[in-house]
Amino acid sequence: MDGSPKQLRIGLAGLGNVGAGVFKNLLKNAELLHERTGAELRVVRVAVRDPDRKRDVDVPAEILTTSWRELVDDPEVDVVVELIGGVDDAFELISSALRAGKAVVTGNKAVLAERGKELVQLSEEQNAPLYCEAAVAGGIPIIKAVKEALVGNHIDSIYGIINGTSNYILTRMTAEGIAFEEALAEAQEKGYAEADPALDVNGWDAGHKAIILAWLSYGRWLHPDEVSVTGIEDVSLTDVAFAISLGYEIKLLGVVRKAPGNERIEVRVAPSLIPRDHILSSVDGVFNAVAVRGDVVGETLFYGSGAGQDATSSAVISDLADAAENLINGVGCTGFVPHGDFGQALPLADTVSGYYLRLGVADQPGVLAQIANITGRHGIGILSVVQPEPEAPAAHIPLVLLLHDASQGTVDAALAEILDLGAVQADHALLRVESLKS
Ligand SMILES: NC(=O)c1ccc[n+]([C@@H]2O[C@H](COP(=O)([O-])OP(=O)(O)OC[C@H]3O[C@@H](n4cnc5c(N)ncnc54)[C@H](OP(=O)(O)O)[C@@H]3O)[C@@H](O)[C@H]2O)c1
């Protein structure tokens, strides 16, 4: 921050979807931001890969560069905004900027999930703040909510619909009966999904966000290997329809929680059945929502656009406003202290929920009794059974069981025995059922 008038001089790395939004909206609301922060938020340098690419925003040629290092090395840059995405280059960029004593703003959940521990440590060592509001749930201010507004709480649980593309696809499958591939193509056509939507549909985009939320809540950076992530690629229209008939809806749900008295934390992402009368089930299309339960506040819910140029740039700009305020007041790294370090991740086999199990079984007497015998021996209660009347005679017919809360390990062991029964086909579906009550 130079003398007067006060300025926050921004080096913007990346002018893609989000970067262009930041550039555009900083100009659009320049006066408002000046009034509110007391500083002029000014982009002084922009790094891109291809300087000749046609863009929606007019960036003066003299401030464009193809080397992000120029932003880091430039003494005229106060804060570096990393919006290039990916892990390796982004890590290099963020760590170099922090080492140069600059504040950094990033929207990159992948680099935080993979290398967040090192980056936060570096930020503290260098007394250079690292802000990341845009990294989880786009425009929803969930990072600040957990970090600041809920600072007086132990976090009991977080349940989040935190990937807009998956939610769009599941919403279309549920509302219109459109198959996964068709709904995905639609999401791509509308620009919701990336050209390579792998991280969206395989669950890892949500997995990265869940890792960040777990760090904020419990003070521990989980390694991605400690997190169980299942995407939506294998969700079938058959299961979507059964879920509805049972009073549920299938959502890609991120779960971050800690059982009372258990110091191990549970972080997982999977397509899950949630009750249709729970408010999260009404979160449709590309919208995101995060339900946070704290021991003092009780239940809270945050809803909004989880991605997109304007929504995400709103989050980046809020970090820039914080950066401006901290620079004006001579505050370095604000040293966020997450509450406690809760040892290890809870192994997947020990995580507990209800289950939806769809089997293909021979249409003959006694099969249900054999299955119930196995679940009973494993101590798993059956909540309900659905076996629709076959429209025409068939060798195998679907049998759907809703199972009471049980550990994944127990259910897996019982399922292995069930699938060994001669009357049961190998093809099946096992999904979590989350009551969302604790
Ligand atoms: N899109 C969203 O809605 C959203 C929401 C929340 C968070 N985020 C996160 O925000 C970040 C940016 O996402 P995006 O959608 O804006 O990505 P994008 O559209 O692919 O844009 C990436 C930008 O970075 C530039 N770039 C890439 N590598 C570079 C390098 N080595 N040096 C200099 N510039 C480089 C590209 O330059 P060229 O233009 O010249 O190719 C491009 O301008 C990602 O971490 C993403 O996860 C995105």
The ligand as a MOL file (V3000), in Angstrom:
LIG
                    3D

  0  0  0     0  0            999 V3000
M  V30 BEGIN CTAB
M  V30 COUNTS 48 52 0 0 0
M  V30 BEGIN ATOM
M  V30 1 N -15.2640 -21.1630 -12.7650 0
M  V30 2 C -15.8630 -21.0910 -11.5990 0
M  V30 3 O -17.0830 -20.8910 -11.4960 0
M  V30 4 C -15.0380 -21.2100 -10.3270 0
M  V30 5 C -15.6940 -21.1460 -9.0850 0
M  V30 6 C -14.9300 -21.2050 -7.9120 0
M  V30 7 C -13.5630 -21.3430 -8.0040 0
M  V30 8 N -12.9660 -21.4340 -9.2300 0 CHG=1
M  V30 9 C -11.5080 -21.5940 -9.2760 0
M  V30 10 O -10.9310 -20.4090 -9.8310 0
M  V30 11 C -9.7630 -20.7590 -10.5680 0
M  V30 12 C -9.9010 -20.2120 -11.9940 0
M  V30 13 O -11.0170 -20.8260 -12.6210 0
M  V30 14 P -11.5420 -20.3420 -14.0680 0
M  V30 15 O -12.8200 -21.0490 -14.2680 0
M  V30 16 O -11.4640 -18.8820 -14.1650 0 CHG=-1
M  V30 17 O -10.3990 -20.9850 -15.0170 0
M  V30 18 P -10.1560 -20.6640 -16.5640 0
M  V30 19 O -11.3440 -20.0560 -17.1830 0
M  V30 20 O -9.5760 -21.9120 -17.1510 0
M  V30 21 O -9.0150 -19.5430 -16.5440 0
M  V30 22 C -7.6890 -19.7950 -16.2110 0
M  V30 23 C -6.8900 -18.5420 -16.5490 0
M  V30 24 O -5.5530 -18.7340 -16.0750 0
M  V30 25 C -4.6240 -18.4390 -17.1230 0
M  V30 26 N -3.4590 -19.2950 -16.9080 0
M  V30 27 C -3.4450 -20.6390 -16.8080 0
M  V30 28 N -2.1870 -21.0650 -16.5540 0
M  V30 29 C -1.4290 -19.9580 -16.4930 0
M  V30 30 C -0.0500 -19.7360 -16.2590 0
M  V30 31 N 0.8180 -20.7380 -16.0190 0
M  V30 32 N 0.4040 -18.4570 -16.2600 0
M  V30 33 C -0.4330 -17.4120 -16.4830 0
M  V30 34 N -1.7640 -17.5610 -16.6970 0
M  V30 35 C -2.2300 -18.8240 -16.7100 0
M  V30 36 C -5.3580 -18.7080 -18.4080 0
M  V30 37 O -4.7870 -17.9380 -19.4230 0
M  V30 38 P -5.3890 -17.8940 -20.9310 0
M  V30 39 O -6.6910 -17.1530 -20.8000 0
M  V30 40 O -4.4120 -17.1290 -21.7090 0
M  V30 41 O -5.5480 -19.3120 -21.3390 0
M  V30 42 C -6.7710 -18.2340 -18.0300 0
M  V30 43 O -6.8880 -16.8480 -18.2300 0
M  V30 44 C -9.6440 -22.2740 -10.4870 0
M  V30 45 O -8.7860 -22.6120 -9.4330 0
M  V30 46 C -11.0580 -22.7250 -10.1720 0
M  V30 47 O -11.0970 -23.9620 -9.4690 0
M  V30 48 C -13.6810 -21.3620 -10.3780 0
M  V30 END ATOM
M  V30 BEGIN BOND
M  V30 1 1 1 2
M  V30 2 2 2 3
M  V30 3 1 2 4
M  V30 4 1 4 5
M  V30 5 2 4 48
M  V30 6 2 5 6
M  V30 7 1 6 7
M  V30 8 2 7 8
M  V30 9 1 8 9
M  V30 10 1 8 48
M  V30 11 1 9 10
M  V30 12 1 9 46
M  V30 13 1 10 11
M  V30 14 1 11 12
M  V30 15 1 11 44
M  V30 16 1 12 13
M  V30 17 1 13 14
M  V30 18 2 14 15
M  V30 19 1 14 16
M  V30 20 1 14 17
M  V30 21 1 17 18
M  V30 22 2 18 19
M  V30 23 1 18 20
M  V30 24 1 18 21
M  V30 25 1 21 22
M  V30 26 1 22 23
M  V30 27 1 23 24
M  V30 28 1 23 42
M  V30 29 1 24 25
M  V30 30 1 25 26
M  V30 31 1 25 36
M  V30 32 1 26 27
M  V30 33 1 26 35
M  V30 34 2 27 28
M  V30 35 1 28 29
M  V30 36 1 29 30
M  V30 37 2 29 35
M  V30 38 1 30 31
M  V30 39 2 30 32
M  V30 40 1 32 33
M  V30 41 2 33 34
M  V30 42 1 34 35
M  V30 43 1 36 37
M  V30 44 1 36 42
M  V30 45 1 37 38
M  V30 46 2 38 39
M  V30 47 1 38 40
M  V30 48 1 38 41
M  V30 49 1 42 43
M  V30 50 1 44 45
M  V30 51 1 44 46
M  V30 52 1 46 47
M  V30 END BOND
M  V30 END CTAB
M  END
